Amino acid sequence: MKMVLDNITKAIIFDLDDTLIVEEPAATAAFMEACQQAEQQCGVKAEKLYSTVRETARSIWRQSPARKYCVEIGISSWEGLRAKFEGDDPNMKILHEWAPTYRLDTWNNSLTKCGISDSVLASQLADAFFQNRRKHHILYDDAINCLGDLSKLFPLALLTNGVPDLQREKIETTGIAKYFTEIVVSGEAGYGKPDRRIYELVLSLLGVEPESAFNIGDSLERDVLGAKVVGIKTVWINRHGLSRDGSIVPDYEVPNLRQLMDIIK
C-alpha cells in the first residue's frame, strides 16, 4: 500500500533515456565498436568513419518518409538504425519498410565518403551496430536505489519518447518495469513529449491532478517545458553540468537522482 508523505505530492513521472538509462554515450560506444571493426577490416580510420556515419545518418533520417511522425514521437537517427518499427500505426509500417534501406544507405554512403566502396562491409557494419547497441543497456548507478525508495512511497510512471520495441527492450533488460505502475511510450500513444496530450494521458492513468505530480527528466524542452505547460512540478536532471539560457526554468535542478528524495519530500 502506497504512503503519501504530504497532501501535495501523489505521484512521480520519470523520463527514461539519459535520466535513468545511459543513452547518448551508449549509442556512441556502439557506433565506435562498428567503426573499429571497419578499421580492422579495411583500414579506414575509426574516428573518421564515426563522425561521417553520425552526420550521414542524421542527413538521411531527415528524408524519412514519415519525418513528421518521427519528430512528433521523438525518434532519433541512431534509433532508426536499429529499431524494428513493430506496430499497427501506418507510420510504423512505413518506417518498417524503409528502415533496411536507411541502414544500408547510411553505412554504404559513409564508407564511400571515406574512400571505401564495399556494400558487403556496409551490411556487416549495419548489423554490427544493431547487435552492439543491444549490449549497452546500462542504468545510471543512482537509478535503482532512487526507484526502489520512491516506489515504496508513491505510484511511479515511466514516460518515454521513442520506438516501442526499443524502449520496451531497454525497460525489460534493465529490470526496472517492476517499479512503475504505469509505462507510456510515445510510439504507442501516437504523440510524444513535449505534447501536452501525453502528459495528460499519464496523469489520467495515474489518477492525479497536475499539481500533485513531479516530472523528472534530463531535457529542458521535452521534460521540463512539456510538463510545466500542463502544470506539473519539474525536476531537471543535469548530469553534465549544462548551462541554460533562462528561457525554460525548471522548478528544481539536481546533478543526479541521489538528491531527488529531499526535493520530493
N, C-alpha and C positions, 0 to 999 in steps of 0.2 A: 504494500500500500504506500503511495507516494505521500511524502510530507511536504508541506508548504512552509517555508521559513518566514514569510510575511504575507501580507494581504495584497502585495503588488506582483511579484514575480510568480508566475504559474507554469511557465514552460520556456524551454530554451531551444533555439533553432541553430544548427551548426551547418556551415559550409563543409565541403569535403576536400577538394583539391587545394593544396598549399595552405590549408588550415589544419586538417587532421592528417592528411596523407601527402607525402612528398610527390609533387607532380612535375614542375618545370625541371628541376635537377634530374629527376628520373628519366624524363624524355631526352635530356641532353646525354645522359650516360648511355642510353640505348642507341642513340644516333652515333655516338663515338665508337661504340663497340662494332657497329656495322662498318663504319668508315675505316677502322683499324683492320678489319677483315679485308677490305678492298686494298688497303695499303700492302698487306701481306701478299695478296694475290696478283696485283698488277703494278704496284709501286707508286700509285697516286698518294700524295700526302694526305693523311687522315684529317688534319686540321683544315686544309683547303677544301676537301670534299665535304666536310662537316658544314662549313659556312655556306658552301654552294647549295647543298641539299636543303638546308633550312630556308634559304631565300627562294629556291626553286619550288619547294613545297608550298610556301605561302602564296607565290605568284600563281601557280596552277589552281590552288584551292580557291582563290578569288574568282576563278572562272567556273566554279562548280555550278551544275545545272539546277541546284537547289540552294543557291547562295543566300537568299533572303532567309530561308528557313534555318540555315546553319548559323547565321548571325543571331537570329531570334532565340535559339535554344542554346547557343554558346558552344559550338563545336570548333575546336582549333584544327589547324592544318596537320599537326602531328597526330591528333586523334584520328583524323581521316585516313592516315597511313596504316592504321591497324584495326579500325572498327569493322564489325560485320554488318552493321546497319540493319539489324533484325527488327521487324515490327510491321504493323499493318498500315501505318501512316504512308500516304502516297509519296511524301518526300523521302521517307526512309527507303522505299522501294527504288526511287530514282537514284539515291546515293548507293544503295546496294549494287545496282547495275553498273554505276560509274566508277566505284571505288577501285576495282582491279586495274582499270586504265590509268586512274590517277596515281596509284602506287608505282606502277611500272614506268610511267612517263616521268615521274619525279626523279627516280633513281637513274633512269636512262639519260634524261636530259642533263642531270647533274654530272654524270660521268663524261658525257660529251663535252660539256663546258670545261672539264678538267683534262680534255685531250684523250679520253678513253672511249672507244666505240666497242661495246660488249654488252649486248642485250641479255645474254645468259647471266653475266655477272650482275646486271641490274636486277634481274629477277631474284637472284640469290640474296642480294642486299635488301630487297623489299621484304623477303621472308625473314631475313636475319633481324631486321628492325622489329618486325611483328613479334618474333619469339623473344628477343632481348627485352622488349618493353614489358612483357608479361612477368619477367623476373624481378622487376623493380617496383613492386607494390609495397612501399615501406611507410609505416606510420612514424610521425614525429615522436620523439621519446617522451613527450609530455601528454600525449593523446589518451592513452589507456587509463592512466590514473585520473585524469580530468573527467573522462566519460564515466568511469566507474563511480567516482564520488558524486557527480551531479545526477546521474541516473537513479541514485538512491533517494534523491530529494525532489526531482522534477521529472515530468514527461519530457523526453528529448525528441526532437525531429531532425532529420538529415535532409537538407535541401541543396541539391547539386545540379549544376548545368552539365549537359553532356549527352553522349550517346548511351542509351540504356544498357547495351551489352557490356560496354567498357566500364561504366560506373558500377553496375551490379557486380562485375568481376572484381573490382577493387574492394567493394564492400565485403564480398564473400571471402576473398583471400586474406584480408586483414582481420577478419573475425569481429568486426565492430557492429554488425547488424543487431546483436542482442541488446545493445544499449539504447536503441531507438524504438519508440512506439510508432513513429511514422517515418517513412522514407519516400521522398518525392524527387524524381529525376525529370529534368526539363524535357528530355526526349520522349518521355511517356505522357507528360502533360500537354505537350504541343506548344509551349511557350516557356521562356526561361527568365532568370534574373537579368536585369532589374525590373522586368514587367511586374506591375503590382498584382496581377492576377495570380501569379504563382505564390506570392506571399499570402494573399487572401485564401488561396487553396490550402496551404499548410496550416494557417490559423484555424480554418474551418475543421480540418481533420483533427487538430489538437483540441478544438472546442474552447478556445480562449480568445479574449479581445486583444487587439494590438498592444495596448499599453501594459498588458500583463506578460508580455514576452520579451525576451532578449534574442537578438540575432548576432551570431559570431561568425566572422569571416575575414579573409585577407584582402578582398578587393573593395576599394573605396566606391567604385561605380556600381558594381553588381551587388555587393553585400551591404554596404553602408547606405548608399543613396537609395537603392531599391527598398530596403526595409524602412528607412526614415519616411519615405513618401507615404507609406501605409500607417505609420505611427508606432512602429516597433522600436524599442530601445536598441542601440547598436554598440558592439564592441569590435574595434578594428584590431586584428592580429597583425602587427607589423614586425614580423620576424627578422627582417633585413634592415631595419633602421631607415626606412624610406622617408623622405620628406614629402609634405603635401602643401598645395598652394592655398589652402583655406577655402576652396570652392565647395568641398564636401567635408563636413565636420562630423566625425563620429561622437557619440556620447562618451565613449571611453576608448583609450588606446593602450594596448599592452604588447610587450615584445614576445610573449609566449602564453601558453594556456595555464601555466602554474599560478598566474596572478588572477585567474578568472573567478575563483571562488569568492574572494574578498569583494569583488565588484558585484557579483550576483547577490551576495548577502546584503 
